[in-house]
Amino acid sequence: METGTPVRNRLIASFACAASLAAAPAMAQGTGKGWAGELWPRGGLADSDSASGNGAGLLDGTLSYSFDNGITIKAEGQGNSLLGNDGYGGKVQAWWELPGLGLIGVFAENARSDSLTQRRYVAFGELIVLGFTVRGQAGYVPGDRTATNEVDGGFFGLASGGWYPSDQLGLNIGGATQAGEGLGFGNVEWMPGFMPPGTSITFDGGAGGNGFLIGVVGVRVTFGPGAGTTVRGRQVGSAPGFTNTVIGAFGDTRRSPPPTPPPSPNTGS
């Protein structure tokens, strides 16, 4: 009967082998190496207490490159037409990923709508825990003054969780806060077998302050050797379901100027 070091070494080797086999499916969920692109049009309805229209249309386009060392650089252009206003913006981000474990990164974002500018400077991370993906973001939004209105500045934070019961399906739910206002959101992404490779159907919804509501359906198309082949892989480095450049998603982000004080009473006789 073997005892001591030989048995211990075999147990360690067996454990390492089992761990590597268990981690292999999770590691395959990461993004591939090389360049990747994406187009994501969405359409539906939106509403707000201060809205002048209820149509909702959004279009995202991205281009990214993933290096062999786990670093990815990604540029994103975004446009939207909803609540009676047209908006546009963009984001540049970079992250370092350990496949099967998670990632850390940063992004800078700029959006413009209705003569107002919104900027965000954010650090973010993802952690894979028992098959779930936990996402977090934290950063700052500078205030922007245009004429007599202002985009409220302050802390920006986001937390969400993703569950992927299969390679073809992802379910996400989360919440975010900006300048003291809150937003809840959810996303479903499905890659059915009857769709072309790299194509999925998405459903997004959100609710925020000032009666803000949004629901959109979209088609997400990814291409390139670095594009994720599973829903989890396609969603690496993003917060699914969150409409980044929508100014007003957290309620009335435009702060009115303070009221003009009444004139001093006439004290003359």
Residue frames relative to the residue before (quaternion, step in Angstrom):
aa qw qx qy qz dx dy dz
M 1.0000 0.0000 0.0000 0.0000 0.00 0.00 0.00
E 0.3585 -0.7437 0.5230 0.2119 3.56 -0.84 1.02
T 0.0150 -0.7788 0.6270 -0.0081 3.53 -1.05 0.79
G 0.7631 0.4296 -0.2615 0.4060 3.51 -1.39 0.00
T 0.8808 -0.1115 0.0764 0.4538 3.50 -1.22 -0.77
P 0.6536 0.5150 -0.3569 0.4246 3.70 0.81 -0.81
V 0.6626 0.4928 -0.3118 0.4699 3.60 0.93 -0.87
R 0.6525 0.5191 -0.3171 0.4519 3.55 0.92 -0.90
N 0.6552 0.5116 -0.3154 0.4577 3.59 0.96 -0.84
R 0.6524 0.5042 -0.3221 0.4652 3.59 1.02 -0.79
L 0.6318 0.5221 -0.3322 0.4668 3.58 1.03 -0.78
I 0.6528 0.5075 -0.3176 0.4642 3.59 0.94 -0.86
A 0.6619 0.5020 -0.3091 0.4631 3.59 0.95 -0.88
S 0.6492 0.5147 -0.3169 0.4617 3.59 0.99 -0.84
F 0.6498 0.5146 -0.3137 0.4632 3.57 0.98 -0.87
A 0.6576 0.5089 -0.3127 0.4590 3.58 0.93 -0.88
C 0.6450 0.5158 -0.3198 0.4643 3.57 0.99 -0.80
A 0.6665 0.4971 -0.3003 0.4675 3.59 0.92 -0.92
A 0.6504 0.5199 -0.3195 0.4523 3.57 0.99 -0.83
S 0.6615 0.5027 -0.3142 0.4593 3.57 0.97 -0.83
L 0.6479 0.5051 -0.3240 0.4691 3.59 1.03 -0.73
A 0.6589 0.5023 -0.3110 0.4656 3.57 1.02 -0.76
A 0.6903 0.4824 -0.2832 0.4589 3.58 1.05 -0.74
A 0.5223 0.6841 -0.4109 0.3006 3.59 1.11 -0.54
P 0.6745 0.4721 -0.3393 0.4549 3.66 0.77 -0.83
A 0.6571 0.5056 -0.3241 0.4555 3.61 0.96 -0.80
M 0.6478 0.5192 -0.3302 0.4492 3.57 0.98 -0.81
A 0.6350 0.5398 -0.3361 0.4387 3.57 1.09 -0.60
Q 0.5781 0.6139 -0.3780 0.3822 3.58 1.22 -0.27
G 0.5583 0.6371 -0.3935 0.3571 3.62 1.15 -0.37
T 0.6434 -0.5006 0.3973 0.4215 3.53 -1.32 0.05
G 0.4839 -0.6506 0.4986 0.3067 3.57 -1.16 0.57
K 0.5669 -0.5868 0.4527 0.3598 3.56 -1.30 0.20
G 0.6668 0.4785 -0.3739 0.4319 3.56 -1.13 0.69
W 0.6799 -0.4883 0.3540 0.4171 3.53 -1.29 -0.24
A 0.0462 -0.7748 0.6302 0.0222 3.53 -1.30 0.47
G 0.1224 -0.7832 0.6055 0.0700 3.54 -1.20 0.57
E 0.1078 -0.7971 0.5932 0.0336 3.52 -1.27 0.39
L 0.0553 -0.7348 0.6737 0.0566 3.53 -1.25 0.66
W 0.0054 0.8210 -0.5666 0.0696 3.56 -0.83 1.02
P 0.0058 0.7976 -0.6023 0.0317 3.63 0.03 1.24
R 0.0222 -0.7885 0.6145 -0.0156 3.56 -1.12 0.80
G 0.0176 -0.8041 0.5942 -0.0002 3.55 -1.12 0.62
G 0.2512 0.7622 -0.5683 0.1818 3.55 -1.16 0.61
L 0.6205 -0.5307 0.4319 0.3830 3.52 -1.10 -0.82
A 0.0380 -0.7636 0.6436 0.0342 3.54 -1.27 0.54
D 0.0661 -0.7916 0.6070 0.0251 3.55 -1.21 0.49
S 0.0474 0.7680 -0.6373 0.0419 3.53 -1.27 0.53
D 0.6123 -0.5710 0.3992 0.3737 3.56 -1.17 0.56
S 0.7576 0.3340 -0.1888 0.5281 3.59 1.15 -0.55
A 0.4021 0.7457 -0.4547 0.2748 3.61 1.24 0.35
S 0.2687 -0.7350 0.5965 0.1783 3.53 -1.26 0.56
G 0.7765 0.1332 -0.1107 0.6059 3.59 1.28 0.16
N 0.3073 -0.7818 0.5162 0.1670 3.60 -1.19 0.39
G 0.4713 0.6543 -0.4663 0.3638 3.62 1.16 0.22
A 0.1085 -0.7910 0.6003 0.0468 3.59 -1.15 0.60
G 0.1178 0.7729 -0.6161 0.0962 3.55 -0.80 1.05
L 0.0002 0.8015 -0.5967 0.0394 3.59 -0.85 0.96
L 0.0328 -0.7820 0.6224 0.0044 3.54 -1.14 0.70
D 0.0532 -0.7790 0.6248 -0.0010 3.57 -0.79 1.10
G 0.0050 -0.7702 0.6376 0.0146 3.53 -1.16 0.70
T 0.0459 -0.8230 0.5661 -0.0121 3.60 -0.81 0.94
L 0.0647 -0.7408 0.6649 0.0697 3.48 -1.38 0.39
S 0.0319 0.8201 -0.5658 0.0792 3.58 -0.73 1.06
Y 0.1348 -0.7551 0.6316 0.1132 3.52 -1.36 0.30
S 0.1570 -0.7884 0.5923 0.0547 3.57 -0.86 1.05
F 0.2937 -0.7710 0.5480 0.1379 3.56 -0.79 1.11
D 0.6726 -0.5129 0.3608 0.3930 3.55 -1.31 0.31
N 0.6818 0.5025 -0.2912 0.4448 3.61 1.14 -0.56
G 0.6422 -0.5602 0.3181 0.4154 3.60 1.23 0.26
I 0.5634 0.5906 -0.3902 0.4261 3.61 1.25 0.00
T 0.0715 -0.7803 0.6212 0.0120 3.55 -0.98 0.95
I 0.1312 -0.7511 0.6429 0.0737 3.55 -1.09 0.83
K 0.0176 -0.8278 0.5571 -0.0637 3.56 -0.76 1.06
A 0.1209 -0.7634 0.6318 0.0592 3.57 -1.02 0.89
E 0.0756 -0.8152 0.5738 -0.0216 3.54 -0.94 0.95
G 0.1317 -0.7581 0.6341 0.0771 3.54 -1.05 0.88
Q 0.0804 -0.8185 0.5685 -0.0170 3.56 -0.93 0.92
G 0.0058 0.7829 -0.6221 0.0002 3.55 -1.12 0.68
N 0.0089 0.8038 -0.5948 0.0050 3.56 -1.13 0.55
S 0.0913 -0.7463 0.6559 0.0674 3.49 -1.31 0.48
L 0.3477 0.7286 -0.5179 0.2830 3.56 -0.34 1.23
L 0.8213 0.2114 -0.1957 0.4924 3.52 -1.29 0.52
G 0.6999 -0.4977 0.2665 0.4374 3.57 1.10 0.71
N 0.7088 0.3991 -0.2549 0.5228 3.60 1.27 0.08
D 0.3159 -0.7095 0.5951 0.2065 3.54 -1.26 0.55
G 0.0309 -0.8072 0.5893 -0.0136 3.57 -0.96 0.88
Y 0.0415 -0.7786 0.6255 0.0285 3.53 -1.27 0.37
G 0.1014 0.8031 -0.5819 0.0782 3.54 -1.20 0.40
G 0.1905 -0.7767 0.5884 0.1192 3.51 -1.32 -0.13
K 0.1725 -0.7728 0.6065 0.0714 3.51 -1.31 0.41
V 0.1004 -0.7430 0.6577 0.0736 3.54 -1.17 0.72
Q 0.0645 0.8154 -0.5699 0.0785 3.58 -0.73 1.02
A 0.0912 -0.7614 0.6394 0.0563 3.53 -1.32 0.42
W 0.0492 0.8024 -0.5937 0.0349 3.57 -1.03 0.75
W 0.3036 -0.7069 0.6099 0.1901 3.50 -1.38 0.37
E 0.1281 -0.8333 0.5378 0.0021 3.55 -0.62 1.19
L 0.1467 -0.7094 0.6801 0.1126 3.49 -1.23 0.74
P 0.3508 -0.7746 0.4769 0.2227 3.64 -0.13 1.22
G 0.7849 0.2810 -0.2416 0.4966 3.52 -0.93 0.96
L 0.7356 0.3588 -0.2183 0.5315 3.60 1.27 -0.26
G 0.6392 -0.5050 0.3547 0.4590 3.60 0.76 -0.99
L 0.3150 -0.7347 0.5653 0.2036 3.54 -1.24 -0.45
I 0.1573 -0.7286 0.6502 0.1471 3.53 -1.43 0.20
G 0.1224 0.8099 -0.5628 0.1115 3.56 -1.04 0.73
V 0.2985 -0.7164 0.5989 0.1975 3.53 -1.40 -0.08
F 0.0034 0.7856 -0.6167 -0.0502 3.57 -1.26 0.37
A 0.2083 -0.7154 0.6510 0.1447 3.50 -1.39 0.44
E 0.0621 -0.8205 0.5671 -0.0361 3.55 -0.84 1.03
N 0.0566 -0.7837 0.6184 0.0123 3.56 -1.10 0.76
A 0.0224 0.7950 -0.6044 0.0465 3.59 -0.89 0.95
R 0.0974 -0.7901 0.6038 0.0404 3.55 -1.16 0.63
S 0.1616 0.7677 -0.6035 0.1424 3.56 -0.95 0.93
D 0.8537 0.0480 -0.0427 0.5168 3.56 -1.03 0.84
S 0.6839 -0.5167 0.2595 0.4449 3.59 0.95 1.01
L 0.6157 0.5172 -0.3577 0.4748 3.59 1.22 0.35
T 0.2415 -0.7623 0.5872 0.1256 3.56 -1.15 0.72
Q 0.0773 -0.7780 0.6229 0.0267 3.56 -1.02 0.88
R 0.0389 -0.7980 0.6013 -0.0107 3.58 -0.79 1.05
R 0.0711 -0.7782 0.6227 0.0405 3.55 -1.17 0.69
Y 0.0845 -0.7479 0.6570 0.0424 3.54 -1.14 0.80
V 0.0528 0.8618 -0.4778 0.1619 3.53 -0.16 1.37
A 0.2166 -0.7013 0.6598 0.1608 3.54 -1.27 0.65
F 0.0299 -0.8197 0.5717 -0.0188 3.59 -0.96 0.81
G 0.0661 -0.7972 0.5994 0.0295 3.53 -1.30 0.37
E 0.1647 -0.7508 0.6290 0.1163 3.52 -1.33 0.37
L 0.0541 -0.7796 0.6237 0.0160 3.55 -1.16 0.71
I 0.2587 -0.7574 0.5826 0.1416 3.57 -0.84 1.03
V 0.0282 0.8029 -0.5879 0.0949 3.56 -0.57 1.23
L 0.8440 -0.1244 0.0498 0.5193 3.58 -0.63 1.18
G 0.7512 -0.4005 0.2071 0.4821 3.58 0.97 0.86
F 0.6332 0.4913 -0.3335 0.4964 3.59 1.26 -0.20
T 0.2733 -0.7287 0.5991 0.1880 3.58 -1.21 0.56
V 0.1386 -0.7824 0.6055 0.0440 3.56 -0.65 1.17
R 0.0983 -0.8157 0.5699 0.0095 3.59 -0.74 1.09
G 0.0058 0.7934 -0.6086 0.0133 3.54 -1.13 0.71
Q 0.0406 -0.7756 0.6298 0.0099 3.56 -1.14 0.74
A 0.0405 0.7809 -0.6223 0.0368 3.56 -1.13 0.70
G 0.2570 0.7736 -0.5467 0.1916 3.56 -0.87 0.93
Y 0.5186 -0.6386 0.4972 0.2759 3.52 -1.34 -0.31
V 0.1721 -0.7523 0.6300 0.0868 3.54 -1.16 0.79
P 0.2801 -0.7571 0.5601 0.1863 3.63 -0.49 1.08
G 0.4829 -0.6453 0.5027 0.3125 3.59 -1.08 0.65
D 0.1343 -0.7840 0.6022 0.0676 3.57 -1.13 0.64
R 0.1693 -0.7975 0.5744 0.0734 3.56 -0.76 1.05
T 0.0536 0.7633 -0.6413 0.0575 3.52 -0.94 0.99
A 0.8159 -0.0496 -0.0264 0.5755 3.57 -0.58 1.18
T 0.7835 -0.2990 0.2218 0.4976 3.62 -0.67 -1.03
N 0.6336 0.5064 -0.3428 0.4739 3.61 1.24 0.20
E 0.1168 -0.7901 0.5982 0.0650 3.55 -1.27 0.29
V 0.3596 -0.6665 0.6027 0.2514 3.57 -1.12 0.73
D 0.4367 -0.7142 0.4804 0.2616 3.56 -0.64 1.10
G 0.2480 -0.7571 0.5873 0.1428 3.57 -0.89 0.94
G 0.3500 0.7398 -0.5358 0.2075 3.55 -1.29 0.16
F 0.7682 -0.3575 0.2744 0.4548 3.53 -1.33 -0.33
F 0.1154 -0.7493 0.6472 0.0797 3.54 -1.19 0.73
G 0.0957 0.7973 -0.5905 0.0801 3.57 -0.88 0.93
L 0.0464 -0.7922 0.6085 -0.0061 3.55 -1.16 0.67
A 0.0140 0.7674 -0.6409 0.0082 3.55 -1.15 0.73
S 0.1147 0.7944 -0.5889 0.0946 3.58 -0.91 0.88
G 0.2171 -0.7614 0.5966 0.1311 3.51 -1.32 0.35
G 0.1499 -0.7980 0.5803 0.0637 3.54 -1.01 0.84
W 0.1111 -0.7677 0.6295 0.0447 3.56 -1.04 0.86
Y 0.1099 -0.8048 0.5832 -0.0013 3.55 -0.85 1.07
P 0.1665 -0.8338 0.5190 0.0874 3.59 0.13 1.25
S 0.7788 0.0395 -0.0499 0.6240 3.60 1.26 -0.33
D 0.6701 -0.4879 0.3663 0.4229 3.56 -1.29 0.15
Q 0.7227 0.4550 -0.2370 0.4632 3.58 1.18 -0.54
L 0.7643 0.3341 -0.1721 0.5240 3.62 1.22 -0.11
G 0.0114 0.7868 -0.6167 0.0241 3.56 -1.01 0.90
L 0.1101 -0.7765 0.6196 0.0318 3.57 -1.01 0.92
N 0.0024 0.8148 -0.5771 0.0547 3.58 -0.72 1.10
I 0.0249 0.7706 -0.6365 0.0221 3.54 -1.17 0.69
G 0.1731 0.8046 -0.5513 0.1370 3.56 -1.01 0.72
G 0.2690 -0.7380 0.5940 0.1739 3.50 -1.39 -0.13
A 0.1132 -0.7864 0.6053 0.0493 3.54 -1.23 0.48
T 0.1573 -0.7694 0.6100 0.1055 3.54 -1.28 0.38
Q 0.0146 0.7770 -0.6289 0.0232 3.54 -1.13 0.72
A 0.8493 -0.0693 0.0023 0.5234 3.54 -0.77 1.12
G 0.7498 -0.4241 0.2130 0.4611 3.57 0.96 0.91
E 0.6386 0.4899 -0.3354 0.4897 3.62 1.25 -0.06
G 0.3092 -0.7850 0.5171 0.1438 3.57 -1.11 0.72
L 0.0829 -0.7685 0.6334 0.0363 3.54 -1.33 0.46
G 0.1329 -0.7632 0.6264 0.0868 3.57 -1.00 0.86
F 0.0014 0.8191 -0.5722 0.0406 3.59 -0.98 0.76
G 0.0798 -0.7803 0.6185 0.0471 3.53 -1.31 0.41
N 0.0971 -0.7935 0.6004 0.0221 3.54 -1.23 0.55
V 0.0670 -0.7398 0.6668 0.0599 3.53 -1.19 0.70
E 0.0135 -0.7792 0.6266 -0.0023 3.58 -0.90 0.95
W 0.0362 -0.8094 0.5826 -0.0649 3.53 -0.80 1.15
M 0.1488 -0.7674 0.6194 0.0725 3.57 -0.93 0.97
P 0.1163 -0.8259 0.5483 0.0617 3.63 0.12 1.23
G 0.6194 -0.5934 0.3816 0.3445 3.54 -1.17 0.60
F 0.6633 0.5201 -0.3217 0.4314 3.59 1.14 -0.51
M 0.5863 0.5612 -0.3781 0.4453 3.61 1.28 -0.10
P 0.6004 -0.5533 0.4177 0.3986 3.62 -1.17 0.46
P 0.6327 -0.5290 0.3867 0.4126 3.63 -1.12 0.49
G 0.8029 0.2703 -0.2166 0.4852 3.56 -1.02 0.86
T 0.6456 0.5075 -0.3080 0.4804 3.58 1.29 0.12
S 0.0016 0.7962 -0.6045 0.0253 3.57 -0.97 0.87
I 0.3784 -0.6733 0.5851 0.2471 3.53 -1.36 0.34
T 0.1128 -0.8113 0.5727 0.0335 3.60 -0.88 0.94
F 0.1234 -0.7435 0.6537 0.0682 3.51 -1.27 0.64
D 0.0066 -0.8142 0.5787 -0.0452 3.59 -0.69 1.12
G 0.0387 0.7881 -0.6138 0.0263 3.54 -1.10 0.74
G 0.0291 0.8026 -0.5949 0.0321 3.56 -1.16 0.58
A 0.0792 -0.7728 0.6282 0.0425 3.55 -1.27 0.51
G 0.0119 0.8109 -0.5831 0.0481 3.56 -0.86 1.01
G 0.7545 -0.3733 0.2872 0.4570 3.52 -1.31 -0.32
N 0.7867 0.3204 -0.2553 0.4619 3.54 -1.39 0.23
G 0.6477 -0.5613 0.3072 0.4135 3.58 1.13 0.70
F 0.3520 0.7548 -0.4948 0.2480 3.60 1.16 0.42
L 0.0672 0.7670 -0.6327 0.0828 3.54 -0.94 1.04
I 0.0515 0.7930 -0.6061 0.0340 3.58 -1.06 0.70
G 0.0460 0.7690 -0.6366 0.0362 3.54 -1.14 0.78
V 0.0735 0.8137 -0.5680 0.0992 3.60 -0.62 1.09
V 0.2269 -0.7290 0.6324 0.1306 3.53 -1.30 0.60
G 0.0144 0.8353 -0.5475 0.0476 3.58 -0.88 0.88
V 0.3166 -0.6818 0.6182 0.2296 3.49 -1.44 0.05
R 0.1371 -0.8032 0.5789 0.0306 3.56 -0.67 1.15
V 0.0743 -0.8050 0.5883 -0.0167 3.56 -0.69 1.17
T 0.0411 -0.7888 0.6133 0.0032 3.59 -0.76 1.05
F 0.0167 -0.7992 0.5999 -0.0323 3.55 -1.13 0.69
G 0.6128 0.5399 -0.4227 0.3927 3.55 -1.26 0.42
P 0.6189 -0.5836 0.3755 0.3680 3.60 -1.13 0.56
G 0.6919 0.4759 -0.2872 0.4608 3.62 1.14 -0.45
A 0.4719 0.6772 -0.4472 0.3446 3.59 1.25 0.02
G 0.5193 -0.6425 0.4665 0.3160 3.57 -1.03 0.78
T 0.3495 -0.7500 0.5264 0.1956 3.59 -0.97 0.82
T 0.7070 0.3330 -0.2463 0.5732 3.60 1.29 -0.06
V 0.6522 -0.5018 0.3742 0.4276 3.58 -1.23 0.31
R 0.6377 0.5188 -0.3393 0.4573 3.60 0.92 -0.82
G 0.6684 0.5073 -0.3037 0.4513 3.58 0.92 -0.88
R 0.6508 0.5145 -0.3130 0.4624 3.58 1.05 -0.74
Q 0.7270 0.4444 -0.2396 0.4654 3.60 1.11 -0.64
V 0.3880 0.7154 -0.4905 0.3115 3.60 1.25 0.12
G 0.8241 0.2306 -0.1863 0.4826 3.57 -0.93 0.95
S 0.7178 0.3809 -0.2539 0.5246 3.62 1.22 0.17
A 0.3458 -0.6845 0.5908 0.2507 3.53 -1.36 0.22
P 0.2724 -0.8152 0.4799 0.1755 3.62 0.12 1.23
G 0.7962 0.3244 -0.2420 0.4498 3.52 -1.10 0.78
F 0.6574 0.5022 -0.3276 0.4564 3.59 1.17 -0.22
T 0.2847 -0.7737 0.5466 0.1469 3.57 -0.62 1.15
N 0.3128 -0.8345 0.4222 0.1656 3.52 0.18 1.36
T 0.8127 0.3497 -0.1680 0.4347 3.57 0.64 -1.09
V 0.4627 0.6866 -0.4559 0.3265 3.60 1.20 0.15
I 0.2075 -0.7694 0.5940 0.1102 3.57 -0.34 1.22
G 0.7283 0.3519 -0.2908 0.5111 3.57 -0.61 1.14
A 0.4669 0.6932 -0.4456 0.3208 3.61 1.24 -0.09
F 0.7027 0.4294 -0.2648 0.5018 3.59 1.16 -0.49
G 0.7026 -0.3724 0.2645 0.5456 3.56 1.23 0.31
D 0.7448 -0.3604 0.2810 0.4862 3.56 -1.16 -0.54
T 0.1155 -0.8281 0.5468 0.0434 3.58 -0.02 1.29
R 0.6204 0.5281 -0.3531 0.4600 3.59 1.24 -0.19
R 0.1927 -0.8032 0.5578 0.0820 3.55 -0.39 1.23
S 0.3842 -0.7279 0.5233 0.2207 3.55 -0.76 1.04
P 0.5722 -0.5814 0.4319 0.3847 3.59 -1.13 0.48
P 0.6052 -0.5505 0.4061 0.4071 3.60 -1.13 0.46
P 0.5781 -0.6029 0.4083 0.3683 3.59 -1.06 0.67
T 0.5060 -0.6348 0.4902 0.3174 3.52 -1.14 0.68
P 0.4344 -0.7026 0.4854 0.2864 3.62 -0.73 0.98
P 0.5482 -0.6189 0.4392 0.3515 3.58 -1.05 0.70
P 0.5867 -0.5780 0.4141 0.3875 3.61 -1.10 0.53
S 0.5715 -0.5897 0.4471 0.3545 3.52 -1.15 0.65
P 0.5268 -0.6349 0.4527 0.3382 3.59 -0.98 0.80
N 0.5207 -0.6346 0.4790 0.3111 3.53 -1.17 0.68
T 0.1673 -0.8227 0.5395 0.0646 3.54 -0.48 1.18
G 0.4928 0.6734 -0.4388 0.3333 3.56 1.26 -0.03
S 0.4763 -0.6678 0.4895 0.2958 3.61 -1.16 0.47
